[in-house]
Amino acid sequence: MRAEAVAEAGGRIIAVGRKAEVMKRRGPTTQLIDLKGRTMLPGFVDAHGHVMMGGLQALSANLLAPPDGEVRDIASLQQVVREWLAANAAVVSKVNLIVGFGYDNATLAEQRHPTRDELDRISRDVPILLVHQSGHIIAVNSKAIEVAGISADTPDPQGGVIVRRPGSREPNVSSRSWRRFRS
């Protein structure tokens, strides 16, 4: 049976079923809403969702580790991005951005994030933005750092860190907050 009606009281669903049965709960102040054959779904509250990441993942280079991807180390990450770039050259040319999703420094043989120099070996002319599997960290090349206006003088964003080259203030590649890239 497909539900024909829903009754709610005090913010809680109190009845679902055939219209005749549910309408027995109707009171003098009941508000009726006719959905005109459309489907009603309950409200979903997600206090920490990454819904956007599903779309991003579908449109970008797959940087996941096996068995979901092929990335095992920095060299294979570079290769996957190069292959994605070749297969998506027209889109990259149009949007001027290379995007990858799903790398995880903990699964890379090197046990670290890729550096800007390693990403520059893929492209120095087009910004590269690689999103960590968590969605909370990015790795970028020099062009992306330039486009974002990040320099040695740029302070760390509130709640985040711009990883610097060892012994300097020069941005290296990854950030734990990518607010600057979203504006």
C-alpha positions as CSV (number, residue, x, y, z in Angstrom):
1,M,0.0,0.0,0.0
2,R,1.2,3.5,-0.8
3,A,0.5,6.1,1.9
4,E,-2.2,8.6,1.0
5,A,-2.0,10.9,4.0
6,V,0.2,11.9,6.9
7,A,-0.9,13.5,10.2
8,E,1.5,15.6,12.3
9,A,1.0,17.0,15.8
10,G,3.6,19.0,17.8
11,G,6.3,18.5,15.3
12,R,5.9,14.7,15.2
13,I,4.3,12.4,12.7
14,I,1.4,10.6,14.4
15,A,-0.2,8.7,11.6
16,V,0.6,7.5,8.1
17,G,-1.7,5.5,5.8
18,R,-5.0,5.6,4.0
19,K,-6.6,9.0,3.8
20,A,-9.9,7.9,5.5
21,E,-8.0,6.5,8.5
22,V,-5.6,9.4,8.9
23,M,-8.4,12.0,8.6
24,K,-10.0,10.5,11.7
25,R,-7.3,12.4,13.6
26,R,-8.3,15.7,12.1
27,G,-9.0,18.4,14.7
28,P,-10.6,21.9,14.5
29,T,-7.3,23.6,13.8
30,T,-5.9,21.0,11.4
31,Q,-4.2,22.5,8.4
32,L,-4.7,20.4,5.2
33,I,-2.0,20.5,2.5
34,D,-2.8,18.9,-0.8
35,L,0.4,17.7,-2.5
36,K,-1.5,17.2,-5.8
37,G,0.0,13.8,-6.3
38,R,3.6,14.8,-5.5
39,T,5.8,12.8,-3.1
40,M,6.4,14.0,0.4
41,L,9.8,13.3,2.0
42,P,10.7,13.8,5.6
43,G,13.0,16.7,6.4
44,F,16.6,15.6,6.5
45,V,19.0,17.3,9.0
46,D,22.6,16.7,8.5
47,A,24.8,18.5,10.9
48,H,28.0,17.7,9.0
49,G,27.3,16.8,5.4
50,H,29.6,16.6,2.4
51,V,26.8,16.4,-0.2
52,M,28.7,18.6,-2.6
53,M,31.6,16.3,-2.5
54,G,29.6,13.6,-4.3
55,G,29.2,15.8,-7.3
56,L,32.8,17.0,-7.1
57,Q,34.0,13.4,-7.0
58,A,31.9,12.5,-10.1
59,L,33.4,15.3,-12.1
60,S,37.1,15.1,-11.1
61,A,40.1,12.8,-11.3
62,N,39.6,9.8,-9.1
63,L,42.4,9.9,-6.5
64,L,41.2,7.1,-4.3
65,A,43.4,4.3,-3.2
66,P,42.8,0.7,-4.3
67,P,40.3,-0.9,-4.5
68,D,38.3,2.2,-5.4
69,G,41.1,3.9,-7.4
70,E,44.6,3.5,-8.6
71,V,46.5,5.9,-6.4
72,R,49.2,4.3,-4.3
73,D,51.9,6.9,-4.2
74,I,52.7,10.4,-5.5
75,A,53.8,9.1,-8.9
76,S,50.5,7.3,-9.5
77,L,48.6,10.3,-8.2
78,Q,50.4,12.4,-10.8
79,Q,49.7,9.8,-13.5
80,V,46.0,9.7,-12.7
81,V,45.7,13.5,-12.8
82,R,47.6,13.5,-16.2
83,E,45.3,10.9,-17.6
84,W,42.2,12.8,-16.4
85,L,43.6,16.0,-17.8
86,A,44.1,14.4,-21.2
87,A,40.6,12.9,-21.2
88,N,39.0,16.2,-20.1
89,A,41.2,18.7,-21.9
90,A,38.2,20.6,-23.4
91,V,36.6,21.1,-20.0
92,V,39.9,22.1,-18.4
93,S,40.5,24.6,-21.2
94,K,37.1,26.1,-20.6
95,V,37.2,26.3,-16.8
96,N,40.9,26.7,-16.4
97,L,41.1,24.3,-13.5
98,I,42.3,20.7,-12.9
99,V,40.4,19.0,-10.1
100,G,41.0,15.7,-8.3
101,F,39.2,14.2,-5.4
102,G,40.0,11.5,-2.9
103,Y,43.7,11.4,-2.2
104,D,44.7,10.3,1.3
105,N,48.1,11.0,2.6
106,A,47.8,8.1,5.0
107,T,47.4,5.6,2.1
108,L,50.2,7.1,-0.1
109,A,53.6,5.2,0.1
110,E,55.3,8.5,1.1
111,Q,52.8,9.0,4.0
112,R,52.5,12.8,3.2
113,H,50.6,15.2,1.0
114,P,51.8,16.0,-2.5
115,T,53.9,19.2,-2.7
116,R,53.3,22.2,-5.0
117,D,56.5,21.2,-6.9
118,E,55.1,17.7,-7.5
119,L,51.8,19.2,-8.8
120,D,53.7,21.8,-10.9
121,R,55.2,18.8,-12.8
122,I,51.6,18.2,-14.0
123,S,50.9,21.8,-14.9
124,R,52.5,25.2,-14.1
125,D,49.9,27.1,-16.2
126,V,46.6,25.7,-15.0
127,P,45.6,25.8,-11.4
128,I,45.4,22.3,-9.8
129,L,43.1,21.6,-6.8
130,L,43.2,18.2,-5.2
131,V,40.7,17.6,-2.5
132,H,41.7,15.1,0.3
133,Q,39.3,12.3,0.9
134,S,38.1,14.0,4.1
135,G,37.0,17.1,2.2
136,H,38.9,19.2,4.8
137,I,42.3,19.4,3.2
138,I,43.5,20.5,-0.3
139,A,46.7,20.2,-2.2
140,V,47.4,22.8,-4.9
141,N,50.1,23.8,-7.4
142,S,51.9,27.1,-7.7
143,K,49.4,28.5,-10.2
144,A,46.5,27.8,-7.7
145,I,48.5,29.5,-4.9
146,E,49.0,32.5,-7.2
147,V,45.4,32.7,-8.3
148,A,44.3,32.5,-4.7
149,G,46.6,35.4,-3.9
150,I,48.4,33.4,-1.2
151,S,52.0,34.4,-0.5
152,A,54.6,34.2,2.3
153,D,52.8,37.2,3.9
154,T,49.4,35.5,3.9
155,P,48.3,34.6,7.4
156,D,46.8,31.3,8.1
157,P,43.0,31.4,7.7
158,Q,40.9,31.3,10.8
159,G,40.6,27.6,11.9
160,G,43.1,26.5,9.2
161,V,46.7,26.2,8.3
162,I,48.7,27.0,5.2
163,V,51.5,24.5,5.1
164,R,54.8,26.2,4.4
165,R,58.0,25.0,2.9
166,P,60.3,23.8,5.7
167,G,62.3,26.6,7.3
168,S,60.3,29.4,5.5
169,R,56.9,31.1,5.2
170,E,56.6,30.2,1.5
171,P,53.3,28.3,0.9
172,N,54.1,24.7,0.1
173,V,50.8,23.2,-1.1
174,S,48.2,22.0,1.3
175,S,45.7,23.8,3.5
176,R,43.4,22.5,6.2
177,S,40.9,25.2,5.3
178,W,40.1,26.1,1.7
179,R,37.9,29.1,2.3
180,R,40.3,31.3,0.3
181,F,39.7,29.0,-2.7
182,R,35.9,29.2,-2.5
183,S,35.5,32.9,-2.9
